[in-house]
Amino acid sequence: YGLALGALSLGQASAAKRALVEQLRARYGAVKKLNAAWGARLVSWQKFLENPYKPEGELSTGLKEDLAVYMKEFASRYFRTIREALRKYDPNHLYLGVRFAWYTTEEVQACGEYCDVVSFNIYRPRVDPAQWGILKDIDKPAIIGEFHMGALDRGMFHTGLVATPDQAARAAMYQDYVRSVADHPSLVGCHFFKYNDEPLTGRPGDGENYSIGFTTVTDGLYPELIAAAKAVHAEVYMRRSGKRSGGE
């Protein structure tokens, strides 16, 4: 509920805070009813609007429900606004979502309502279907915008977000990841980040220097990963159609 809690922490100069207070006032009418639902001690709607608010202790069920409603409306407004602009100025291309790194159910639902494809960055060893039940309720294809795995036996000095012990293990994990995507009925593809290792001294802005490429910073190759990618890419369409191939 980060966006909603962030809005609560602001004052009346914030459009997000004003929208949230208006939403709650329309739902509850009297501030004492809001206090009962939230376990709060608000004096008036105006004071609530003017002053930052931070919930005390555990979030009550009523507070969570109200924050979820706000999150859904916030996300819907965001995706709807962008969709309308894209349809007006660039109608012949797909709207591929936002590549969620973190998300709430409400945000993903809103994305599914307005986007052509729902996208995620999934930095894990593989896609575990048990962790992605949220996709079952969204009648839209999903795509992975970023994934990678790195190793330190050659190349740079940081494994990236998913570590493996060496290039052979990295190649095996790559194949397993791609197969896990092919086996998931909602996922239509995955995009590896990135083609070449990041700069030794760090990329501009945040200093990332991950050893995660198909090639090194001197245009050398990681032959284990390249061979693994060729093999699993050759089998992926047959696998998706239900005719398994490749060594498992």
Backbone torsions as a table, in degrees:
resi	resn	phi	psi	omega
1	TYR	NA	27.2	-172.1
2	GLY	-56.7	-44.9	-178.7
3	LEU	-64.4	-40.9	-179.8
4	ALA	-68.8	-43.4	178.1
5	LEU	-65.4	-34.4	175.9
6	GLY	-63.8	-40.7	177.5
7	ALA	-63.2	-40.7	178.9
8	LEU	-61.8	-30.9	-175.8
9	SER	-78.1	-1.7	-176.8
10	LEU	-102.9	-178.8	178.9
11	GLY	-110.8	-168.2	-171.9
12	GLN	-71.2	-11.7	175.6
13	ALA	-71.2	-16.4	-178.4
14	SER	-86.4	125.0	176.3
15	ALA	-63.6	-34.6	178.8
16	ALA	-64.6	-42.2	178.7
17	LYS	-65.8	-42.6	179.9
18	ARG	-62.1	-43.3	-180.0
19	ALA	-63.5	-41.0	-179.5
20	LEU	-65.7	-44.7	179.6
21	VAL	-64.3	-41.3	177.7
22	GLU	-62.4	-40.1	178.3
23	GLN	-62.3	-44.3	-179.2
24	LEU	-70.2	-38.1	-180.0
25	ARG	-65.3	-38.6	177.8
26	ALA	-66.8	-31.3	-178.1
27	ARG	-79.6	-40.9	-171.8
28	TYR	-102.8	-27.4	-177.6
29	GLY	76.6	-75.4	-179.5
30	ALA	-94.3	138.5	-177.5
31	VAL	-65.3	-25.9	179.8
32	LYS	-66.4	-28.5	176.6
33	LYS	-70.1	-37.2	174.9
34	LEU	-64.3	-42.6	178.6
35	ASN	-59.0	-40.0	-179.7
36	ALA	-65.9	-39.5	-178.5
37	ALA	-73.1	-34.4	-175.1
38	TRP	-96.9	-15.7	-170.8
39	GLY	70.0	37.0	-175.3
40	ALA	-106.5	174.4	178.4
41	ARG	-131.6	50.4	-179.2
42	LEU	-75.0	140.5	-176.7
43	VAL	-85.2	-42.6	-177.2
44	SER	-159.1	165.0	176.9
45	TRP	-64.2	-39.0	-177.9
46	GLN	-65.1	-44.1	178.5
47	LYS	-65.4	-36.7	177.2
48	PHE	-61.1	-41.8	179.6
49	LEU	-68.2	-42.3	-173.1
50	GLU	-73.8	-34.5	-169.8
51	ASN	-107.9	141.6	174.4
52	PRO	-58.5	142.7	-180.0
53	TYR	-126.3	131.5	176.1
54	LYS	-127.8	121.1	-179.6
55	PRO	-58.8	145.0	179.0
56	GLU	-97.7	129.6	176.0
57	GLY	70.4	-152.8	-180.0
58	GLU	-68.6	143.3	178.0
59	LEU	-71.0	129.8	178.9
60	SER	-72.1	162.4	178.8
61	THR	-60.2	-42.8	179.4
62	GLY	-63.1	-39.3	178.8
63	LEU	-65.5	-44.5	178.7
64	LYS	-59.9	-43.0	179.8
65	GLU	-62.6	-41.1	-179.9
66	ASP	-69.1	-38.7	177.4
67	LEU	-65.0	-37.4	178.7
68	ALA	-64.4	-41.5	177.8
69	VAL	-61.3	-44.2	179.2
70	TYR	-63.6	-42.6	179.9
71	MET	-60.8	-40.6	179.9
72	LYS	-65.0	-43.0	179.6
73	GLU	-67.3	-41.2	178.2
74	PHE	-60.1	-50.0	-178.5
75	ALA	-65.7	-39.7	179.3
76	SER	-62.2	-43.1	178.2
77	ARG	-62.0	-42.1	-179.7
78	TYR	-61.8	-54.2	-176.6
79	PHE	-68.6	-36.2	179.2
80	ARG	-65.3	-42.5	-179.8
81	THR	-60.9	-45.5	-179.4
82	ILE	-68.1	-41.8	179.8
83	ARG	-60.1	-43.9	180.0
84	GLU	-61.8	-40.2	179.3
85	ALA	-67.4	-41.7	179.7
86	LEU	-66.0	-42.0	180.0
87	ARG	-65.3	-30.1	180.0
88	LYS	-76.4	-44.8	-171.2
89	TYR	-104.4	-17.3	-177.5
90	ASP	-147.2	64.0	-169.4
91	PRO	-72.5	-12.3	-172.6
92	ASN	-100.9	15.5	177.9
93	HIS	-125.9	156.0	-179.1
94	LEU	-80.7	147.7	174.1
95	TYR	-95.3	110.1	-170.1
96	LEU	-97.1	20.8	175.0
97	GLY	76.9	-150.8	-170.2
98	VAL	-127.6	6.5	-177.3
99	ARG	53.9	65.5	-179.2
100	PHE	-53.0	127.8	166.2
101	ALA	-95.9	-40.5	171.7
102	TRP	-129.0	155.4	-175.8
103	TYR	-163.7	162.3	166.7
104	THR	-112.8	163.1	178.5
105	THR	-57.0	-42.0	-177.4
106	GLU	-63.0	-39.2	-179.3
107	GLU	-67.3	-42.1	179.4
108	VAL	-67.0	-38.2	177.4
109	GLN	-62.4	-42.7	178.4
110	ALA	-64.7	-40.6	177.8
111	CYS	-60.8	-44.9	179.4
112	GLY	-62.8	-28.7	-179.2
113	GLU	-73.4	-35.0	-171.8
114	TYR	-112.6	-17.3	-177.2
115	CYS	-99.4	154.6	176.9
116	ASP	-76.8	-32.3	179.6
117	VAL	-137.8	139.3	175.4
118	VAL	-96.4	130.2	-174.0
119	SER	-123.0	147.7	-179.3
120	PHE	-137.9	149.6	165.0
121	ASN	-100.5	114.9	-173.9
122	ILE	-118.2	94.7	179.5
123	TYR	-93.6	83.0	178.6
124	ARG	-143.6	165.4	179.7
125	PRO	-61.9	-28.8	178.2
126	ARG	-162.9	171.5	177.0
127	VAL	-93.5	113.2	179.4
128	ASP	-91.8	113.8	-177.6
129	PRO	-54.4	-32.5	-178.5
130	ALA	-63.8	-22.8	-179.0
131	GLN	-93.4	0.2	-174.8
132	TRP	-128.5	37.3	176.6
133	GLY	-63.1	-21.7	-179.9
134	ILE	-59.0	-26.4	-178.0
135	LEU	-72.7	-20.9	-178.0
136	LYS	-65.6	-29.3	-175.2
137	ASP	-93.3	4.0	-178.3
138	ILE	-116.2	117.6	-176.1
139	ASP	-85.2	55.3	178.1
140	LYS	-142.5	148.1	174.1
141	PRO	-67.8	153.6	178.0
142	ALA	-123.9	147.7	-179.3
143	ILE	-134.7	149.0	177.6
144	ILE	-96.7	117.0	-176.1
145	GLY	-79.0	-28.8	179.7
146	GLU	-149.3	140.0	164.4
147	PHE	-156.1	157.4	171.9
148	HIS	-164.8	170.1	170.7
149	MET	-147.9	144.5	-176.0
150	GLY	-130.1	169.5	177.8
151	ALA	-149.8	159.1	-173.4
152	LEU	-114.3	6.8	178.8
153	ASP	-69.2	-23.8	172.4
154	ARG	-145.3	157.0	174.7
155	GLY	95.4	-139.4	-172.8
156	MET	-79.4	-165.9	-171.2
157	PHE	-118.3	19.5	176.7
158	HIS	-146.5	133.1	-175.8
159	THR	-74.6	-11.6	-170.6
160	GLY	85.4	-161.4	-171.9
161	LEU	-81.6	-20.1	177.4
162	VAL	-128.2	116.6	-172.9
163	ALA	-98.4	145.4	170.4
164	THR	-132.1	159.1	-175.3
165	PRO	-73.4	-28.5	-178.4
166	ASP	-161.1	178.3	-174.8
167	GLN	-66.9	-32.4	178.0
168	ALA	-65.4	-43.6	178.4
169	ALA	-67.2	-35.5	178.0
170	ARG	-62.7	-44.3	179.4
171	ALA	-63.1	-40.9	179.6
172	ALA	-65.8	-40.1	179.0
173	MET	-66.4	-38.9	177.6
174	TYR	-57.4	-47.8	-179.9
175	GLN	-61.7	-43.4	-179.3
176	ASP	-64.4	-38.3	179.0
177	TYR	-63.4	-50.2	-178.4
178	VAL	-62.0	-39.8	177.6
179	ARG	-64.5	-38.7	178.8
180	SER	-64.9	-32.0	175.8
181	VAL	-70.6	-45.2	-179.6
182	ALA	-61.6	-29.7	-177.1
183	ASP	-83.5	-11.9	-178.1
184	HIS	-89.0	122.2	-173.9
185	PRO	-64.4	-22.7	-178.1
186	SER	-89.3	-20.4	-175.2
187	LEU	-90.4	134.0	-177.2
188	VAL	-113.2	2.4	177.9
189	GLY	166.4	170.8	179.1
190	CYS	-148.4	144.1	-174.8
191	HIS	-117.6	120.2	-178.0
192	PHE	-78.8	135.6	176.2
193	PHE	-117.6	104.0	17.2
194	LYS	-150.4	-178.9	-173.4
195	TYR	-64.7	-44.5	-179.5
196	ASN	-123.8	158.1	176.6
197	ASP	-56.7	155.3	176.5
198	GLU	-79.0	161.3	-175.5
199	PRO	-58.0	143.6	179.8
200	LEU	-55.1	-42.1	-177.8
201	THR	-88.4	5.2	176.7
202	GLY	99.1	143.4	178.4
203	ARG	-74.7	155.8	179.6
204	PRO	-60.2	143.3	174.6
205	GLY	101.4	-55.4	-175.4
206	ASP	-130.5	-3.0	174.5
207	GLY	78.2	8.9	178.8
208	GLU	-56.3	133.9	176.3
209	ASN	-136.7	51.5	-172.8
210	TYR	-74.5	144.4	174.6
211	SER	-93.5	80.1	-169.2
212	ILE	-133.5	10.7	-172.9
213	GLY	-90.2	170.8	164.4
214	PHE	-79.6	-25.7	178.7
215	THR	-127.2	160.7	178.6
216	THR	-88.5	176.2	179.4
217	VAL	-72.4	-11.5	175.6
218	THR	-106.1	21.1	177.9
219	ASP	67.7	19.7	170.8
220	GLY	-78.0	171.2	-175.6
221	LEU	-114.0	153.8	166.9
222	TYR	-104.5	89.9	-170.4
223	PRO	-62.4	-31.8	179.5
224	GLU	-62.6	-45.5	-178.9
225	LEU	-68.5	-40.2	-179.3
226	ILE	-63.9	-44.6	178.8
227	ALA	-63.9	-40.8	179.5
228	ALA	-64.5	-40.5	-180.0
229	ALA	-65.4	-44.5	178.0
230	LYS	-58.0	-43.3	-176.8
231	ALA	-67.5	-47.4	-175.7
232	VAL	-73.5	-32.8	177.2
233	HIS	-66.0	-33.4	-180.0
234	ALA	-68.4	-24.3	-176.1
235	GLU	-100.7	-10.2	-164.9
236	VAL	-66.4	-35.8	-178.5
237	TYR	-72.0	-38.9	175.3
238	MET	-64.3	-40.5	179.7
239	ARG	-63.0	-44.2	-178.3
240	ARG	-64.0	-33.0	-179.9
241	SER	-78.5	-3.8	178.4
242	GLY	98.6	-0.7	179.3
243	LYS	-104.3	90.0	-173.2
244	ARG	-66.1	144.2	172.8
245	SER	-146.4	172.8	179.5
246	GLY	89.4	163.4	-177.7
247	GLY	-82.8	118.8	178.3
248	GLU	-127.0	NA	NA
